[in-house]
């Protein structure tokens, strides 16, 4: 490459980096990305410790609630049981055994 092309290429690269940096700095301050990250709720456990609730549960259920292993409704997605007849008809014995453990 000749010297003029190298200088021209370097100037274009430097200008692109400068413009990109300025646009990036402006867009980072203009977008609410930091506000969204700061306001996202952190998942926290909220136990139900009302007297009415406590009177209707066993000691094992209370222990499971306290250590975070209680799953109301069963172990399936969203706490829902998958023990419906249509589900059971479509699975093998080994799959059923793995669901029970």
ABEGO torsion letter per residue (X at the ends): XBAAAAAAAAAAAAAAAAAAAAAAAAAAAABAAAAAAAABBBBBBBBBABAAAAAABBAAAAAAAAAGABBBGEABBGGBBAABAAAAAABBAAAAAAAAX
